[in-house]
Amino acid sequence: MSLINRRRHRPLAGFALLSLPAAAAWADTAGGLHDPTLWLGAFCVVGALAMGATLGLVWQQRRWLRQRRAELLTARRERSRLAALLNAIPDAVYLKDASGAYEACNPAFERLIGLSEAQLQGKRDADLPEPLPERGRAWARGTDGVRLCLDMQQAPVRAEGQSLGLLGVARDMTELQLALDELKRAAMVFEHCAEGILLLDAQVRVVDANPAFFQISGLDSREVLGQLPQPLRPGEQAPELQAQLAEALEREGKWCGELTLRRRDGEPVPVWATLVRVQPGSSSPLQHLLVLTDISKIKQTEAELLHQSLHDRLTGLPNLALLRDRVARQISIAQRDHTCVAVLYIDLDGFRDVNDIAGHAAGDEVIKVTAERFINVVRASDSVARVGADEFVVVLSGLVDEETAMRLGDRLIQAMDEPIMVGAQRFNLGASIGLALFPTDGTTVDDLLRNAEAAMCRAKLSARNTVQAYRPELTQAVQQRFELTHALRLANEAAQFRIEYQPQVRLSDGELIGAEALLRWRHPTRGPISPAEFIPLAEDTGLIIPIGRWVLQEACAQAARWQGQPGKPQQIAVNVSARQLRQADFVETVDFILAETGCPPQALELEVTESLLLEDAEAAIALLTQLTERGVRVAIDDFGTGYSSLSYLKRMPVQTLKIDRSFVSELGTDSNVAAIARTVIVLARSLNLDVLAEGVETAEQAAWLKREGCDWAQGWFYGRAMPPEDFSFTPPPEPDRKPAVRRLQLA
């Protein structure tokens, strides 16, 4: 028997030993202690009693063992069920003892912390790779580096009033939290989105709407919820658009396009609509989503940009692009109705002078006033367009002919008769107009515009402030002018210009006193081109400014080289145009050229025209004063051909008057011309000015001028214009004065 069995049967042995005295007493009572039979009987009785007691104890022990095994089995089953339950729970569960050390956990907790239960036992929170929060919802990082949202709960474990530890549960709330965050973002977008959002059910009725929709539509929830969205109601959109919407939604589950939303006050609002069919949830009535974006500002901007692209910024008139479209439409109508279209091409006379004198701001004001005047002249059905800086086009259609169009052209010219005032400045402008008719002068837009422009150029060249109808021969002239303008732009860069110098002589002794710089142009294919042909073109195009600067620089450089050389001019006269003088930096330009070339100021004479005195006399006086203060001489060219004001002339800081060649050429044939020339000389004498006569070609002319007191002369009689390298001067023989004197005295 084992140690455990011996210990268990000690009470039975003790019972047998305690029974021996009782048995001896019974034997003595029965007949004596020395009777063996009695002792045997007594021992049998005792043995029987002991055996009975032992058997009873053995039965009780076996019963206790069976009960204990049943209890252990029940405990194991409960433990197995508990383990299965913990293993099946998706949440991470752990058990800590009273000291805070981990005792057990389920597989979900093992996966969460990356440790097995055996590895976890005995560890504390500080020993874990990623400590977990004690309670509440917080973000943690899993073993794979992914952030997890955990909801931590802990409860104490107690038995008989004693704390045995903590039971903790960590629920993974990541997906739920992400869904909640997404829902919050969606709600925030829904509430704060600038686009109107409508949630619709299967019948396309409004379930919900965001604040932006109510702001766009001006409606309230009572007028919207449970109703069809206003843009989708029957009759609100064009039938073909509604059909297209329904077809796209059925086929693709989505439609995008422009709709019109009508506000409560009836004002239409253009909106960009996106209608989407969505997959509804089991309990959600949502089946459609309608997003409306207010594009009224975009449409307004588009309209403004379109207007800007088709209209002149300054006047608001149609520009060339819109004009071409209108002419094309009028041509189509005229072809259908067998009527005419008249195109009048207008160019303002004198507008460039406005910019040169008063600046571009004043020029803009003049253009706006001009546009208003033209609009007031034409009919409402006619079109006025601005196609250039100072160019306009008027289009007439219907029952028009050349005579009707010419009369309108005259009225347009008359509209410019009244001076235009810009501040205190007064501008007198004219208009040169060319006319072309459909179908006689062209059948396309390009033909009509080109031929009307050709007629305008003829009007500008021949007699400004008139209307010229197109004739076929004009096209060639305009083409030539265009080609010449293009060639003129390239001439300076290609070094096609050169300067020749014509001697200027003192009449009293025939000595050389200076020379005039004359610009010459030799075209590579056309050969020499007359200054009378290209100088006006340079003036009209503004090319006179860079060309004039080049002439001034070359002349000053040549004058500096000739200084002190016998037989060479010691003074050079240079023509400057009014456009050059109107440049704000003209005086600074002269200073720079004189300093750069080393030309003495007194060796330069600038020749200006009388027209400068008429445009702005005070400004001219101020400008010429600055030049003469530097020592530069100033001469008035072609004096007597204009309308000089003598009151301004006496104040002008000029030193020389030049008699125009038109007077000199007729001295011997026209007594009136001779009288004018004599008057100019006398006037110059009274004002202490020198007089120079141009175009002297004969000895008789030279003798008359000398006798009348003219100071200087130039012309073929004294020498033709020569390149600087060939320049030489030989005084001509003294002329025979007697015949000339007799003829001129009769004058």
Summary of the structure (lengths in Angstrom):
residues: 747
radius of gyration: 59.6
end to end distance: 181.6
largest distance: 222.3
contacts: 2236
relative contact order: 0.04
helix: 49%
strand: 23%
